[in-house]
């Protein structure tokens, strides 16, 4: 009797635990390991305009081009001419690393180059050797004339000495010409050293790699930099990328490739700004869900009387692809084509 009385509550408890476990497993958004399901990647929402042109909402605005400007040589940062928010142009000097050593090397190489050039351009040694050879030839001829007039007037030993002196003078001319040629080669070598020192000075001038806006500056003046250390981050803001997804079941890639687009951005004051651009990339891959990725390059604009750009990376945009218009000239390159024949090489 006691065993039957205690067995009934245990059976009811086991059944209750089974029901609770099944309910917990059935909660939406839970996995078997009771972990939250990963969030889905946000995608652009596609609709169509009255002209059956694709309209992509929630498109992402991002950068087309950016660069971290590196130091190319080791040294102390002696000048830093930028700060965050500055607008720079490609090739503009934005910083300088100490260049006292390559400046000294350049001055030394320049002096040695000038010396070698002066020696290569001088023909004094050649003219002196030619004159000495004429004198030696005249002395030998005079001695031979004397012997023809009076036999034995000049000893044979003296005749041989004069002949040797004339040959020595001829060799001196060749030596002078050789030294002039070597001086010319030395001047070329020193010119290379001058150029190498000038290049070393140029590598210590840090220049902007593109037209853009400085968004980060990493070091301060007086800090030591190693080659490759980032000095600043510059982003291009006049042209931005707008990326979205097109439904492959509604629009073929050929209908959107290289087409002009109109992009709309809603600002904080609910004002809508419109921009023009073009599709520059159409993905050949159809992703899960049946969409393929496209992006356009869009020309940005400055706020009037301000240095602030209207469209900024990270914003979302609405993009209309004008598929009914003619495609623009493609910006893609075919790198698989054989190089064009060089007419000069063919002529050679």
Secondary structure as a PSIPRED ss2 file (coil, helix, strand):
# PSIPRED VFORMAT (PSIPRED V4.0)

   1 X C   1.000  0.000  0.000
   2 X H   0.000  1.000  0.000
   3 X H   0.000  1.000  0.000
   4 X H   0.000  1.000  0.000
   5 X H   0.000  1.000  0.000
   6 X H   0.000  1.000  0.000
   7 X H   0.000  1.000  0.000
   8 X H   0.000  1.000  0.000
   9 X H   0.000  1.000  0.000
  10 X H   0.000  1.000  0.000
  11 X H   0.000  1.000  0.000
  12 X H   0.000  1.000  0.000
  13 X H   0.000  1.000  0.000
  14 X H   0.000  1.000  0.000
  15 X H   0.000  1.000  0.000
  16 X H   0.000  1.000  0.000
  17 X H   0.000  1.000  0.000
  18 X H   0.000  1.000  0.000
  19 X H   0.000  1.000  0.000
  20 X H   0.000  1.000  0.000
  21 X H   0.000  1.000  0.000
  22 X H   0.000  1.000  0.000
  23 X H   0.000  1.000  0.000
  24 X H   0.000  1.000  0.000
  25 X H   0.000  1.000  0.000
  26 X C   1.000  0.000  0.000
  27 X C   1.000  0.000  0.000
  28 X C   1.000  0.000  0.000
  29 X C   1.000  0.000  0.000
  30 X E   0.000  0.000  1.000
  31 X C   1.000  0.000  0.000
  32 X C   1.000  0.000  0.000
  33 X C   1.000  0.000  0.000
  34 X C   1.000  0.000  0.000
  35 X C   1.000  0.000  0.000
  36 X E   0.000  0.000  1.000
  37 X C   1.000  0.000  0.000
  38 X C   1.000  0.000  0.000
  39 X C   1.000  0.000  0.000
  40 X C   1.000  0.000  0.000
  41 X C   1.000  0.000  0.000
  42 X C   1.000  0.000  0.000
  43 X C   1.000  0.000  0.000
  44 X C   1.000  0.000  0.000
  45 X E   0.000  0.000  1.000
  46 X E   0.000  0.000  1.000
  47 X E   0.000  0.000  1.000
  48 X E   0.000  0.000  1.000
  49 X C   1.000  0.000  0.000
  50 X C   1.000  0.000  0.000
  51 X C   1.000  0.000  0.000
  52 X C   1.000  0.000  0.000
  53 X C   1.000  0.000  0.000
  54 X E   0.000  0.000  1.000
  55 X E   0.000  0.000  1.000
  56 X E   0.000  0.000  1.000
  57 X E   0.000  0.000  1.000
  58 X E   0.000  0.000  1.000
  59 X E   0.000  0.000  1.000
  60 X E   0.000  0.000  1.000
  61 X E   0.000  0.000  1.000
  62 X E   0.000  0.000  1.000
  63 X E   0.000  0.000  1.000
  64 X C   1.000  0.000  0.000
  65 X C   1.000  0.000  0.000
  66 X E   0.000  0.000  1.000
  67 X E   0.000  0.000  1.000
  68 X E   0.000  0.000  1.000
  69 X E   0.000  0.000  1.000
  70 X E   0.000  0.000  1.000
  71 X C   1.000  0.000  0.000
  72 X C   1.000  0.000  0.000
  73 X C   1.000  0.000  0.000
  74 X C   1.000  0.000  0.000
  75 X E   0.000  0.000  1.000
  76 X E   0.000  0.000  1.000
  77 X E   0.000  0.000  1.000
  78 X E   0.000  0.000  1.000
  79 X E   0.000  0.000  1.000
  80 X E   0.000  0.000  1.000
  81 X C   1.000  0.000  0.000
  82 X C   1.000  0.000  0.000
  83 X C   1.000  0.000  0.000
  84 X C   1.000  0.000  0.000
  85 X C   1.000  0.000  0.000
  86 X C   1.000  0.000  0.000
  87 X E   0.000  0.000  1.000
  88 X E   0.000  0.000  1.000
  89 X C   1.000  0.000  0.000
  90 X C   1.000  0.000  0.000
  91 X C   1.000  0.000  0.000
  92 X C   1.000  0.000  0.000
  93 X E   0.000  0.000  1.000
  94 X E   0.000  0.000  1.000
  95 X E   0.000  0.000  1.000
  96 X E   0.000  0.000  1.000
  97 X E   0.000  0.000  1.000
  98 X C   1.000  0.000  0.000
  99 X C   1.000  0.000  0.000
 100 X H   0.000  1.000  0.000
 101 X H   0.000  1.000  0.000
 102 X H   0.000  1.000  0.000
 103 X H   0.000  1.000  0.000
 104 X H   0.000  1.000  0.000
 105 X H   0.000  1.000  0.000
 106 X H   0.000  1.000  0.000
 107 X H   0.000  1.000  0.000
 108 X H   0.000  1.000  0.000
 109 X H   0.000  1.000  0.000
 110 X H   0.000  1.000  0.000
 111 X H   0.000  1.000  0.000
 112 X H   0.000  1.000  0.000
 113 X H   0.000  1.000  0.000
 114 X H   0.000  1.000  0.000
 115 X H   0.000  1.000  0.000
 116 X H   0.000  1.000  0.000
 117 X H   0.000  1.000  0.000
 118 X H   0.000  1.000  0.000
 119 X H   0.000  1.000  0.000
 120 X H   0.000  1.000  0.000
 121 X H   0.000  1.000  0.000
 122 X C   1.000  0.000  0.000
 123 X C   1.000  0.000  0.000
 124 X H   0.000  1.000  0.000
 125 X H   0.000  1.000  0.000
 126 X H   0.000  1.000  0.000
 127 X H   0.000  1.000  0.000
 128 X H   0.000  1.000  0.000
 129 X H   0.000  1.000  0.000
 130 X H   0.000  1.000  0.000
 131 X H   0.000  1.000  0.000
 132 X H   0.000  1.000  0.000
 133 X H   0.000  1.000  0.000
 134 X H   0.000  1.000  0.000
 135 X H   0.000  1.000  0.000
 136 X H   0.000  1.000  0.000
 137 X H   0.000  1.000  0.000
 138 X H   0.000  1.000  0.000
 139 X H   0.000  1.000  0.000
 140 X H   0.000  1.000  0.000
 141 X H   0.000  1.000  0.000
 142 X H   0.000  1.000  0.000
 143 X H   0.000  1.000  0.000
 144 X H   0.000  1.000  0.000
 145 X H   0.000  1.000  0.000
 146 X H   0.000  1.000  0.000
 147 X H   0.000  1.000  0.000
 148 X H   0.000  1.000  0.000
 149 X H   0.000  1.000  0.000
 150 X C   1.000  0.000  0.000
 151 X C   1.000  0.000  0.000
 152 X C   1.000  0.000  0.000
 153 X C   1.000  0.000  0.000
 154 X C   1.000  0.000  0.000
 155 X C   1.000  0.000  0.000
 156 X H   0.000  1.000  0.000
 157 X H   0.000  1.000  0.000
 158 X H   0.000  1.000  0.000
 159 X H   0.000  1.000  0.000
 160 X H   0.000  1.000  0.000
 161 X H   0.000  1.000  0.000
 162 X H   0.000  1.000  0.000
 163 X H   0.000  1.000  0.000
 164 X H   0.000  1.000  0.000
 165 X H   0.000  1.000  0.000
 166 X H   0.000  1.000  0.000
 167 X H   0.000  1.000  0.000
 168 X H   0.000  1.000  0.000
 169 X H   0.000  1.000  0.000
 170 X H   0.000  1.000  0.000
 171 X H   0.000  1.000  0.000
 172 X H   0.000  1.000  0.000
 173 X H   0.000  1.000  0.000
 174 X H   0.000  1.000  0.000
 175 X H   0.000  1.000  0.000
 176 X H   0.000  1.000  0.000
 177 X H   0.000  1.000  0.000
 178 X H   0.000  1.000  0.000
 179 X H   0.000  1.000  0.000
 180 X H   0.000  1.000  0.000
 181 X H   0.000  1.000  0.000
 182 X H   0.000  1.000  0.000
 183 X H   0.000  1.000  0.000
 184 X H   0.000  1.000  0.000
 185 X H   0.000  1.000  0.000
 186 X H   0.000  1.000  0.000
 187 X H   0.000  1.000  0.000
 188 X H   0.000  1.000  0.000
 189 X H   0.000  1.000  0.000
 190 X H   0.000  1.000  0.000
 191 X H   0.000  1.000  0.000
 192 X H   0.000  1.000  0.000
 193 X H   0.000  1.000  0.000
 194 X H   0.000  1.000  0.000
 195 X H   0.000  1.000  0.000
 196 X H   0.000  1.000  0.000
 197 X H   0.000  1.000  0.000
 198 X H   0.000  1.000  0.000
 199 X H   0.000  1.000  0.000
 200 X H   0.000  1.000  0.000
 201 X H   0.000  1.000  0.000
 202 X H   0.000  1.000  0.000
 203 X H   0.000  1.000  0.000
 204 X C   1.000  0.000  0.000
 205 X E   0.000  0.000  1.000
 206 X E   0.000  0.000  1.000
 207 X E   0.000  0.000  1.000
 208 X C   1.000  0.000  0.000
 209 X C   1.000  0.000  0.000
 210 X C   1.000  0.000  0.000
 211 X C   1.000  0.000  0.000
 212 X E   0.000  0.000  1.000
 213 X E   0.000  0.000  1.000
 214 X E   0.000  0.000  1.000
 215 X E   0.000  0.000  1.000
 216 X E   0.000  0.000  1.000
 217 X E   0.000  0.000  1.000
 218 X C   1.000  0.000  0.000
 219 X C   1.000  0.000  0.000
 220 X C   1.000  0.000  0.000
 221 X C   1.000  0.000  0.000
 222 X C   1.000  0.000  0.000
 223 X C   1.000  0.000  0.000
 224 X E   0.000  0.000  1.000
 225 X E   0.000  0.000  1.000
 226 X C   1.000  0.000  0.000
 227 X C   1.000  0.000  0.000
 228 X C   1.000  0.000  0.000
 229 X C   1.000  0.000  0.000
 230 X E   0.000  0.000  1.000
 231 X E   0.000  0.000  1.000
 232 X E   0.000  0.000  1.000
 233 X E   0.000  0.000  1.000
 234 X E   0.000  0.000  1.000
 235 X E   0.000  0.000  1.000
 236 X C   1.000  0.000  0.000
 237 X C   1.000  0.000  0.000
 238 X C   1.000  0.000  0.000
 239 X E   0.000  0.000  1.000
 240 X E   0.000  0.000  1.000
 241 X E   0.000  0.000  1.000
 242 X E   0.000  0.000  1.000
 243 X E   0.000  0.000  1.000
 244 X E   0.000  0.000  1.000
 245 X E   0.000  0.000  1.000
 246 X E   0.000  0.000  1.000
 247 X E   0.000  0.000  1.000
 248 X C   1.000  0.000  0.000
 249 X C   1.000  0.000  0.000
 250 X C   1.000  0.000  0.000
 251 X C   1.000  0.000  0.000
 252 X C   1.000  0.000  0.000
 253 X H   0.000  1.000  0.000
 254 X H   0.000  1.000  0.000
 255 X H   0.000  1.000  0.000
 256 X C   1.000  0.000  0.000
 257 X C   1.000  0.000  0.000
 258 X C   1.000  0.000  0.000
 259 X C   1.000  0.000  0.000
 260 X E   0.000  0.000  1.000
 261 X E   0.000  0.000  1.000
 262 X E   0.000  0.000  1.000
 263 X E   0.000  0.000  1.000
 264 X E   0.000  0.000  1.000
 265 X E   0.000  0.000  1.000
 266 X E   0.000  0.000  1.000
 267 X C   1.000  0.000  0.000
 268 X C   1.000  0.000  0.000
 269 X C   1.000  0.000  0.000
 270 X C   1.000  0.000  0.000
 271 X C   1.000  0.000  0.000
 272 X E   0.000  0.000  1.000
 273 X E   0.000  0.000  1.000
 274 X E   0.000  0.000  1.000
 275 X E   0.000  0.000  1.000
 276 X E   0.000  0.000  1.000
 277 X E   0.000  0.000  1.000
 278 X E   0.000  0.000  1.000
 279 X E   0.000  0.000  1.000
 280 X E   0.000  0.000  1.000
 281 X E   0.000  0.000  1.000
 282 X E   0.000  0.000  1.000
 283 X E   0.000  0.000  1.000
 284 X E   0.000  0.000  1.000
 285 X E   0.000  0.000  1.000
 286 X E   0.000  0.000  1.000
 287 X C   1.000  0.000  0.000
 288 X C   1.000  0.000  0.000
 289 X C   1.000  0.000  0.000
 290 X C   1.000  0.000  0.000
 291 X E   0.000  0.000  1.000
 292 X E   0.000  0.000  1.000
 293 X E   0.000  0.000  1.000
 294 X E   0.000  0.000  1.000
 295 X E   0.000  0.000  1.000
 296 X E   0.000  0.000  1.000
 297 X E   0.000  0.000  1.000
 298 X E   0.000  0.000  1.000
 299 X E   0.000  0.000  1.000
 300 X C   1.000  0.000  0.000
 301 X C   1.000  0.000  0.000
 302 X E   0.000  0.000  1.000
 303 X C   1.000  0.000  0.000
 304 X C   1.000  0.000  0.000
 305 X C   1.000  0.000  0.000
 306 X C   1.000  0.000  0.000
 307 X C   1.000  0.000  0.000
 308 X C   1.000  0.000  0.000
 309 X E   0.000  0.000  1.000
 310 X C   1.000  0.000  0.000
 311 X C   1.000  0.000  0.000
 312 X C   1.000  0.000  0.000
 313 X C   1.000  0.000  0.000
 314 X C   1.000  0.000  0.000
 315 X C   1.000  0.000  0.000
 316 X E   0.000  0.000  1.000
 317 X E   0.000  0.000  1.000
 318 X E   0.000  0.000  1.000
 319 X E   0.000  0.000  1.000
 320 X E   0.000  0.000  1.000
 321 X E   0.000  0.000  1.000
 322 X C   1.000  0.000  0.000
 323 X C   1.000  0.000  0.000
 324 X C   1.000  0.000  0.000
 325 X C   1.000  0.000  0.000
 326 X C   1.000  0.000  0.000
 327 X C   1.000  0.000  0.000
 328 X C   1.000  0.000  0.000
 329 X C   1.000  0.000  0.000
 330 X C   1.000  0.000  0.000
 331 X C   1.000  0.000  0.000
 332 X C   1.000  0.000  0.000
 333 X C   1.000  0.000  0.000
 334 X C   1.000  0.000  0.000
 335 X C   1.000  0.000  0.000
 336 X C   1.000  0.000  0.000
 337 X C   1.000  0.000  0.000
 338 X C   1.000  0.000  0.000
 339 X C   1.000  0.000  0.000
 340 X C   1.000  0.000  0.000
 341 X C   1.000  0.000  0.000
 342 X C   1.000  0.000  0.000
 343 X H   0.000  1.000  0.000
 344 X H   0.000  1.000  0.000
 345 X H   0.000  1.000  0.000
 346 X H   0.000  1.000  0.000
 347 X H   0.000  1.000  0.000
 348 X C   1.000  0.000  0.000
